[in-house]
Amino acid sequence: MLVMKYVIALVFVGILASLGSALFFMLKGGPSDDKSRAKSGGMARALTVRIGLSVVLFLCVLLAWKLGYIQPGGLPVGK
């Protein structure tokens, strides 16, 4: 169970790092820069990595729920 927490935390940090990388590529050059194609390629790659990590995070949470590592604990109804 402890390993799953570390995996989820590591994937979440990876998602945030990917968003930071996309921000860096977005702010790196101006709109009249000749390297705008390279800039958009780096930003698109960073956002693709973020989407992939988000899917992995969702699958990890789903797997942890199916294996019984986590339990839903919503609010009580009718109070």
Distance bins in CASP14 RR format, pairs under 12 A and 6 or more apart:
PFRMAT RR
TARGET T0000
AUTHOR 0000-0000-0000
RMODE 2
METHOD distances of the structure
MODEL  1
1 7 0 0 0 0 0 1 0 0 0 0 0
1 8 0 0 0 0 0 1 0 0 0 0 0
1 64 0 0 0 0 1 0 0 0 0 0 0
1 67 0 0 0 0 1 0 0 0 0 0 0
1 68 0 0 0 0 1 0 0 0 0 0 0
1 69 1 0 1 0 0 0 0 0 0 0 0
1 70 0 0 0 0 1 0 0 0 0 0 0
1 71 0 0 0 0 0 1 0 0 0 0 0
2 8 0 0 0 0 0 1 0 0 0 0 0
2 9 0 0 0 0 0 1 0 0 0 0 0
2 64 0 0 0 0 0 1 0 0 0 0 0
2 69 0 0 0 0 1 0 0 0 0 0 0
3 9 0 0 0 0 0 1 0 0 0 0 0
3 10 0 0 0 0 0 1 0 0 0 0 0
3 60 0 0 0 0 0 1 0 0 0 0 0
3 63 0 0 0 0 0 1 0 0 0 0 0
3 64 0 0 0 0 0 1 0 0 0 0 0
3 67 0 0 0 0 0 1 0 0 0 0 0
3 69 0 0 0 0 1 0 0 0 0 0 0
4 10 0 0 0 0 0 1 0 0 0 0 0
4 11 0 0 0 0 0 1 0 0 0 0 0
4 57 0 0 0 0 0 1 0 0 0 0 0
4 59 0 0 0 0 0 1 0 0 0 0 0
4 60 1 0 0 1 0 0 0 0 0 0 0
4 61 0 0 0 0 1 0 0 0 0 0 0
4 62 0 0 0 0 0 1 0 0 0 0 0
4 63 1 0 0 1 0 0 0 0 0 0 0
4 64 1 0 1 0 0 0 0 0 0 0 0
4 65 0 0 0 0 0 1 0 0 0 0 0
4 66 0 0 0 0 0 1 0 0 0 0 0
4 67 0 0 0 0 1 0 0 0 0 0 0
4 68 0 0 0 0 0 1 0 0 0 0 0
4 69 1 0 1 0 0 0 0 0 0 0 0
4 70 0 0 0 0 1 0 0 0 0 0 0
5 11 0 0 0 0 0 1 0 0 0 0 0
5 12 0 0 0 0 0 1 0 0 0 0 0
5 60 0 0 0 0 0 1 0 0 0 0 0
5 61 0 0 0 0 0 1 0 0 0 0 0
5 64 0 0 0 0 1 0 0 0 0 0 0
5 69 0 0 0 0 1 0 0 0 0 0 0
5 70 0 0 0 0 1 0 0 0 0 0 0
6 12 0 0 0 0 0 1 0 0 0 0 0
6 13 0 0 0 0 0 1 0 0 0 0 0
6 60 0 0 0 0 0 1 0 0 0 0 0
6 64 0 0 0 0 0 1 0 0 0 0 0
7 13 0 0 0 0 0 1 0 0 0 0 0
7 14 0 0 0 0 0 1 0 0 0 0 0
7 53 0 0 0 0 0 1 0 0 0 0 0
7 56 0 0 0 0 1 0 0 0 0 0 0
7 57 0 0 0 0 1 0 0 0 0 0 0
7 59 0 0 0 0 0 1 0 0 0 0 0
7 60 1 0 1 0 0 0 0 0 0 0 0
7 61 0 0 0 0 0 1 0 0 0 0 0
7 63 0 0 0 0 1 0 0 0 0 0 0
7 64 0 0 0 0 1 0 0 0 0 0 0
7 69 0 0 0 0 0 1 0 0 0 0 0
8 14 0 0 0 0 0 1 0 0 0 0 0
8 15 0 0 0 0 0 1 0 0 0 0 0
8 53 0 0 0 0 0 1 0 0 0 0 0
8 54 0 0 0 0 0 1 0 0 0 0 0
8 56 0 0 0 0 1 0 0 0 0 0 0
8 57 1 0 0 1 0 0 0 0 0 0 0
8 58 0 0 0 0 0 1 0 0 0 0 0
8 59 0 0 0 0 0 1 0 0 0 0 0
8 60 1 0 1 0 0 0 0 0 0 0 0
8 61 1 0 0 1 0 0 0 0 0 0 0
8 62 0 0 0 0 0 1 0 0 0 0 0
8 63 0 0 0 0 0 1 0 0 0 0 0
8 64 1 0 0 1 0 0 0 0 0 0 0
8 65 0 0 0 0 0 1 0 0 0 0 0
8 69 0 0 0 0 0 1 0 0 0 0 0
8 70 0 0 0 0 1 0 0 0 0 0 0
9 15 0 0 0 0 0 1 0 0 0 0 0
9 16 0 0 0 0 0 1 0 0 0 0 0
9 57 0 0 0 0 0 1 0 0 0 0 0
9 60 0 0 0 0 0 1 0 0 0 0 0
9 61 0 0 0 0 0 1 0 0 0 0 0
10 16 0 0 0 0 0 1 0 0 0 0 0
10 17 0 0 0 0 0 1 0 0 0 0 0
10 53 0 0 0 0 1 0 0 0 0 0 0
10 56 0 0 0 0 0 1 0 0 0 0 0
10 57 0 0 0 0 1 0 0 0 0 0 0
10 60 0 0 0 0 1 0 0 0 0 0 0
11 17 0 0 0 0 0 1 0 0 0 0 0
11 18 0 0 0 0 0 1 0 0 0 0 0
11 49 0 0 0 0 0 1 0 0 0 0 0
11 50 0 0 0 0 0 1 0 0 0 0 0
11 52 0 0 0 0 1 0 0 0 0 0 0
11 53 1 0 1 0 0 0 0 0 0 0 0
11 54 0 0 0 0 1 0 0 0 0 0 0
11 55 0 0 0 0 1 0 0 0 0 0 0
11 56 1 0 1 0 0 0 0 0 0 0 0
11 57 1 0 1 0 0 0 0 0 0 0 0
11 58 0 0 0 0 1 0 0 0 0 0 0
11 59 0 0 0 0 1 0 0 0 0 0 0
11 60 1 0 0 1 0 0 0 0 0 0 0
11 61 0 0 0 0 1 0 0 0 0 0 0
12 18 0 0 0 0 0 1 0 0 0 0 0
12 19 0 0 0 0 0 1 0 0 0 0 0
12 50 0 0 0 0 0 1 0 0 0 0 0
12 53 0 0 0 0 1 0 0 0 0 0 0
12 54 0 0 0 0 1 0 0 0 0 0 0
12 56 0 0 0 0 0 1 0 0 0 0 0
12 57 1 0 0 1 0 0 0 0 0 0 0
12 58 0 0 0 0 0 1 0 0 0 0 0
12 60 0 0 0 0 1 0 0 0 0 0 0
12 61 0 0 0 0 0 1 0 0 0 0 0
13 19 0 0 0 0 0 1 0 0 0 0 0
13 20 0 0 0 0 0 1 0 0 0 0 0
13 50 0 0 0 0 0 1 0 0 0 0 0
13 53 0 0 0 0 1 0 0 0 0 0 0
13 57 0 0 0 0 0 1 0 0 0 0 0
14 20 0 0 0 0 1 0 0 0 0 0 0
14 21 0 0 0 0 1 0 0 0 0 0 0
14 22 0 0 0 0 0 1 0 0 0 0 0
14 46 0 0 0 0 0 1 0 0 0 0 0
14 49 0 0 0 0 1 0 0 0 0 0 0
14 50 0 0 0 0 1 0 0 0 0 0 0
14 52 0 0 0 0 0 1 0 0 0 0 0
14 53 1 0 1 0 0 0 0 0 0 0 0
14 54 0 0 0 0 0 1 0 0 0 0 0
14 56 0 0 0 0 1 0 0 0 0 0 0
14 57 0 0 0 0 1 0 0 0 0 0 0
15 21 0 0 0 0 0 1 0 0 0 0 0
15 22 0 0 0 0 0 1 0 0 0 0 0
15 46 0 0 0 0 0 1 0 0 0 0 0
15 47 0 0 0 0 0 1 0 0 0 0 0
15 49 0 0 0 0 1 0 0 0 0 0 0
15 50 1 0 1 0 0 0 0 0 0 0 0
15 51 0 0 0 0 1 0 0 0 0 0 0
15 52 0 0 0 0 1 0 0 0 0 0 0
15 53 1 0 1 0 0 0 0 0 0 0 0
15 54 1 0 0 1 0 0 0 0 0 0 0
15 55 0 0 0 0 0 1 0 0 0 0 0
15 56 0 0 0 0 1 0 0 0 0 0 0
15 57 1 0 0 1 0 0 0 0 0 0 0
15 58 0 0 0 0 0 1 0 0 0 0 0
15 60 0 0 0 0 0 1 0 0 0 0 0
16 22 0 0 0 0 0 1 0 0 0 0 0
16 23 0 0 0 0 0 1 0 0 0 0 0
16 46 0 0 0 0 0 1 0 0 0 0 0
16 49 0 0 0 0 0 1 0 0 0 0 0
16 50 0 0 0 0 1 0 0 0 0 0 0
16 53 0 0 0 0 1 0 0 0 0 0 0
16 54 0 0 0 0 0 1 0 0 0 0 0
16 57 0 0 0 0 0 1 0 0 0 0 0
17 23 0 0 0 0 0 1 0 0 0 0 0
17 24 0 0 0 0 0 1 0 0 0 0 0
17 46 0 0 0 0 1 0 0 0 0 0 0
17 49 0 0 0 0 1 0 0 0 0 0 0
17 50 0 0 0 0 1 0 0 0 0 0 0
17 53 0 0 0 0 1 0 0 0 0 0 0
18 24 0 0 0 0 0 1 0 0 0 0 0
18 25 0 0 0 0 0 1 0 0 0 0 0
18 42 0 0 0 0 0 1 0 0 0 0 0
18 43 0 0 0 0 0 1 0 0 0 0 0
18 44 0 0 0 0 0 1 0 0 0 0 0
18 45 0 0 0 0 1 0 0 0 0 0 0
18 46 1 0 1 0 0 0 0 0 0 0 0
18 47 1 0 0 1 0 0 0 0 0 0 0
18 48 0 0 0 0 1 0 0 0 0 0 0
18 49 1 0 1 0 0 0 0 0 0 0 0
18 50 1 1 0 0 0 0 0 0 0 0 0
18 51 0 0 0 0 1 0 0 0 0 0 0
18 52 0 0 0 0 1 0 0 0 0 0 0
18 53 1 0 0 1 0 0 0 0 0 0 0
18 54 0 0 0 0 1 0 0 0 0 0 0
18 56 0 0 0 0 0 1 0 0 0 0 0
18 57 0 0 0 0 0 1 0 0 0 0 0
19 25 0 0 0 0 0 1 0 0 0 0 0
19 26 0 0 0 0 0 1 0 0 0 0 0
19 43 0 0 0 0 0 1 0 0 0 0 0
19 46 1 0 0 1 0 0 0 0 0 0 0
19 47 0 0 0 0 1 0 0 0 0 0 0
19 49 0 0 0 0 1 0 0 0 0 0 0
19 50 1 0 1 0 0 0 0 0 0 0 0
19 51 0 0 0 0 0 1 0 0 0 0 0
19 53 0 0 0 0 1 0 0 0 0 0 0
19 54 0 0 0 0 0 1 0 0 0 0 0
20 26 0 0 0 0 1 0 0 0 0 0 0
20 27 0 0 0 0 1 0 0 0 0 0 0
20 28 0 0 0 0 0 1 0 0 0 0 0
20 42 0 0 0 0 0 1 0 0 0 0 0
20 43 0 0 0 0 0 1 0 0 0 0 0
20 46 1 0 0 1 0 0 0 0 0 0 0
20 47 0 0 0 0 0 1 0 0 0 0 0
20 49 0 0 0 0 0 1 0 0 0 0 0
20 50 0 0 0 0 1 0 0 0 0 0 0
21 27 0 0 0 0 0 1 0 0 0 0 0
21 28 0 0 0 0 0 1 0 0 0 0 0
21 41 0 0 0 0 0 1 0 0 0 0 0
21 42 0 0 0 0 1 0 0 0 0 0 0
21 43 0 0 0 0 1 0 0 0 0 0 0
21 44 0 0 0 0 0 1 0 0 0 0 0
21 45 0 0 0 0 1 0 0 0 0 0 0
21 46 1 0 1 0 0 0 0 0 0 0 0
21 47 0 0 0 0 1 0 0 0 0 0 0
21 48 0 0 0 0 0 1 0 0 0 0 0
21 49 1 0 0 1 0 0 0 0 0 0 0
21 50 0 0 0 0 1 0 0 0 0 0 0
21 53 0 0 0 0 0 1 0 0 0 0 0
22 28 0 0 0 0 0 1 0 0 0 0 0
22 39 0 0 0 0 0 1 0 0 0 0 0
22 40 0 0 0 0 0 1 0 0 0 0 0
22 41 0 0 0 0 0 1 0 0 0 0 0
22 42 1 0 0 1 0 0 0 0 0 0 0
22 43 1 0 1 0 0 0 0 0 0 0 0
22 44 0 0 0 0 1 0 0 0 0 0 0
22 45 0 0 0 0 1 0 0 0 0 0 0
22 46 1 1 0 0 0 0 0 0 0 0 0
22 47 1 0 1 0 0 0 0 0 0 0 0
22 48 0 0 0 0 1 0 0 0 0 0 0
22 49 0 0 0 0 1 0 0 0 0 0 0
22 50 1 0 0 1 0 0 0 0 0 0 0
22 51 0 0 0 0 0 1 0 0 0 0 0
23 39 0 0 0 0 0 1 0 0 0 0 0
23 42 0 0 0 0 0 1 0 0 0 0 0
23 43 0 0 0 0 1 0 0 0 0 0 0
23 46 0 0 0 0 1 0 0 0 0 0 0
23 47 0 0 0 0 0 1 0 0 0 0 0
23 50 0 0 0 0 0 1 0 0 0 0 0
24 39 0 0 0 0 1 0 0 0 0 0 0
24 42 0 0 0 0 1 0 0 0 0 0 0
24 43 0 0 0 0 1 0 0 0 0 0 0
24 46 0 0 0 0 1 0 0 0 0 0 0
25 33 0 0 0 0 0 1 0 0 0 0 0
25 35 0 0 0 0 0 1 0 0 0 0 0
25 36 0 0 0 0 0 1 0 0 0 0 0
25 37 0 0 0 0 0 1 0 0 0 0 0
25 38 0 0 0 0 1 0 0 0 0 0 0
25 39 1 0 1 0 0 0 0 0 0 0 0
25 40 1 0 0 1 0 0 0 0 0 0 0
25 41 1 0 0 1 0 0 0 0 0 0 0
25 42 1 0 1 0 0 0 0 0 0 0 0
25 43 1 1 0 0 0 0 0 0 0 0 0
25 44 0 0 0 0 1 0 0 0 0 0 0
25 45 0 0 0 0 1 0 0 0 0 0 0
25 46 1 0 0 1 0 0 0 0 0 0 0
25 47 0 0 0 0 1 0 0 0 0 0 0
25 49 0 0 0 0 0 1 0 0 0 0 0
26 33 0 0 0 0 0 1 0 0 0 0 0
26 36 0 0 0 0 0 1 0 0 0 0 0
26 39 1 0 0 1 0 0 0 0 0 0 0
26 40 0 0 0 0 1 0 0 0 0 0 0
26 41 0 0 0 0 0 1 0 0 0 0 0
26 42 0 0 0 0 1 0 0 0 0 0 0
26 43 1 0 1 0 0 0 0 0 0 0 0
26 44 0 0 0 0 0 1 0 0 0 0 0
26 46 0 0 0 0 1 0 0 0 0 0 0
26 47 0 0 0 0 1 0 0 0 0 0 0
27 33 0 0 0 0 0 1 0 0 0 0 0
27 39 0 0 0 0 1 0 0 0 0 0 0
27 43 0 0 0 0 1 0 0 0 0 0 0
28 35 0 0 0 0 1 0 0 0 0 0 0
28 36 0 0 0 0 0 1 0 0 0 0 0
28 38 0 0 0 0 1 0 0 0 0 0 0
28 39 1 0 1 0 0 0 0 0 0 0 0
28 40 0 0 0 0 0 1 0 0 0 0 0
28 41 0 0 0 0 0 1 0 0 0 0 0
28 42 0 0 0 0 1 0 0 0 0 0 0
28 43 0 0 0 0 1 0 0 0 0 0 0
28 46 0 0 0 0 0 1 0 0 0 0 0
29 35 1 0 0 1 0 0 0 0 0 0 0
29 36 1 0 0 1 0 0 0 0 0 0 0
29 37 0 0 0 0 0 1 0 0 0 0 0
29 38 0 0 0 0 1 0 0 0 0 0 0
29 39 1 0 1 0 0 0 0 0 0 0 0
29 40 0 0 0 0 0 1 0 0 0 0 0
29 42 0 0 0 0 0 1 0 0 0 0 0
29 43 0 0 0 0 0 1 0 0 0 0 0
30 36 1 0 0 1 0 0 0 0 0 0 0
30 39 0 0 0 0 1 0 0 0 0 0 0
30 40 0 0 0 0 0 1 0 0 0 0 0
31 39 0 0 0 0 1 0 0 0 0 0 0
31 40 0 0 0 0 0 1 0 0 0 0 0
32 39 0 0 0 0 0 1 0 0 0 0 0
33 39 1 0 0 1 0 0 0 0 0 0 0
33 40 0 0 0 0 0 1 0 0 0 0 0
35 41 0 0 0 0 0 1 0 0 0 0 0
35 42 0 0 0 0 0 1 0 0 0 0 0
35 43 0 0 0 0 0 1 0 0 0 0 0
36 42 0 0 0 0 0 1 0 0 0 0 0
36 43 0 0 0 0 0 1 0 0 0 0 0
37 43 0 0 0 0 0 1 0 0 0 0 0
37 44 0 0 0 0 0 1 0 0 0 0 0
38 44 0 0 0 0 0 1 0 0 0 0 0
38 45 0 0 0 0 0 1 0 0 0 0 0
39 45 0 0 0 0 0 1 0 0 0 0 0
39 46 0 0 0 0 0 1 0 0 0 0 0
40 46 0 0 0 0 0 1 0 0 0 0 0
40 47 0 0 0 0 0 1 0 0 0 0 0
41 47 0 0 0 0 1 0 0 0 0 0 0
41 48 0 0 0 0 1 0 0 0 0 0 0
41 49 0 0 0 0 0 1 0 0 0 0 0
42 48 0 0 0 0 1 0 0 0 0 0 0
42 49 0 0 0 0 1 0 0 0 0 0 0
43 49 0 0 0 0 0 1 0 0 0 0 0
43 50 0 0 0 0 0 1 0 0 0 0 0
44 50 0 0 0 0 0 1 0 0 0 0 0
44 51 0 0 0 0 0 1 0 0 0 0 0
45 51 0 0 0 0 0 1 0 0 0 0 0
45 52 0 0 0 0 0 1 0 0 0 0 0
46 52 0 0 0 0 0 1 0 0 0 0 0
46 53 0 0 0 0 0 1 0 0 0 0 0
47 53 0 0 0 0 0 1 0 0 0 0 0
47 54 0 0 0 0 0 1 0 0 0 0 0
48 54 0 0 0 0 0 1 0 0 0 0 0
48 55 0 0 0 0 0 1 0 0 0 0 0
49 55 0 0 0 0 0 1 0 0 0 0 0
49 56 0 0 0 0 0 1 0 0 0 0 0
50 56 0 0 0 0 0 1 0 0 0 0 0
50 57 0 0 0 0 0 1 0 0 0 0 0
51 57 0 0 0 0 0 1 0 0 0 0 0
51 58 0 0 0 0 0 1 0 0 0 0 0
52 58 0 0 0 0 1 0 0 0 0 0 0
52 59 0 0 0 0 1 0 0 0 0 0 0
52 60 0 0 0 0 0 1 0 0 0 0 0
53 59 0 0 0 0 0 1 0 0 0 0 0
53 60 0 0 0 0 0 1 0 0 0 0 0
54 60 0 0 0 0 0 1 0 0 0 0 0
54 61 0 0 0 0 0 1 0 0 0 0 0
55 61 0 0 0 0 0 1 0 0 0 0 0
55 62 0 0 0 0 0 1 0 0 0 0 0
56 62 0 0 0 0 0 1 0 0 0 0 0
56 63 0 0 0 0 0 1 0 0 0 0 0
57 63 0 0 0 0 0 1 0 0 0 0 0
57 64 0 0 0 0 0 1 0 0 0 0 0
58 64 0 0 0 0 0 1 0 0 0 0 0
58 65 0 0 0 0 0 1 0 0 0 0 0
59 65 0 0 0 0 0 1 0 0 0 0 0
59 66 0 0 0 0 0 1 0 0 0 0 0
60 66 0 0 0 0 0 1 0 0 0 0 0
60 67 0 0 0 0 0 1 0 0 0 0 0
60 69 0 0 0 0 1 0 0 0 0 0 0
60 70 0 0 0 0 0 1 0 0 0 0 0
61 67 0 0 0 0 0 1 0 0 0 0 0
61 68 0 0 0 0 0 1 0 0 0 0 0
61 69 0 0 0 0 1 0 0 0 0 0 0
61 70 1 0 0 1 0 0 0 0 0 0 0
61 72 0 0 0 0 0 1 0 0 0 0 0
62 68 0 0 0 0 0 1 0 0 0 0 0
62 69 0 0 0 0 0 1 0 0 0 0 0
62 70 0 0 0 0 1 0 0 0 0 0 0
63 69 0 0 0 0 1 0 0 0 0 0 0
63 70 0 0 0 0 1 0 0 0 0 0 0
64 70 1 0 1 0 0 0 0 0 0 0 0
64 71 0 0 0 0 1 0 0 0 0 0 0
64 72 0 0 0 0 0 1 0 0 0 0 0
65 71 1 0 0 1 0 0 0 0 0 0 0
65 72 1 0 0 1 0 0 0 0 0 0 0
65 73 0 0 0 0 0 1 0 0 0 0 0
END
